[in-house]
Amino acid sequence: MGSLALVRLLGSTFRSIRNSLNGAGSGSWPKTEATVTADPERRDGMAGSIVEIVYSYRIEGELYTGMHEEPVFLGDTEYEQRFIKGRRFVVRVRPGEPEVSVVRDKDQPDGLEQRLGRIDKP
């Protein structure tokens, strides 16, 4: 493995760990529906590639926005295809701090659109 590939692998690993830590404890937070508000943006750098997802959601009628960065490997476009503009998905919202939200892969079941009625509204 070349040194650039190793740096990218380490960068992607670091981002994955950071995402896990940011979402630590969020499994008990209420779920709500979010909508992707812009096309995903892919950024390639020395430390690897990320896909940036920008979204909005409402809590008690108030509009909030969020951003999620997901590390991806070069050539992998699955994440970008999952979160196209207009797509609805689930976010967890920190109780008492509705401006803080987390995207968790485990909350994104197949057939999400058919299950939206099961989302708990905070």
C-alpha positions, 0 to 999 in steps of 0.5 A: 500500500502506498503512503498516500493510500495509507494516509487516506485510509487513516483519514477515513478511519478517523472520520468514522470514529469521530462520527461514532463519538459524536453520536454516542448516546444518541440512540435514546434521542427522539427521531424525526424526519429530515429532508436533504436540502442540497445535492450531496457534495463530495470532497476529496483530500489528502486524508480521504474523501467525504460526502457532505449531506445538508438537511433540514427538519422541524421541531415544534414548527421551528425549522432547523438545519444540519450537516453530516459528513460521511467518509467514503472510499474513492469510487464509492458513490452509494452514500451520495445516491442514498442522500440525493436532494429531496430525500427524506430520512431519519435524524436523532435530535438531542432532547432540550437542544433541537438544533443538535441532530445526528444521522445514524446509519442504523436509523435508515431502514430499507423502505424508509418512505413506507415507514415514516408513520412510525417516526416518533415526533418529539 
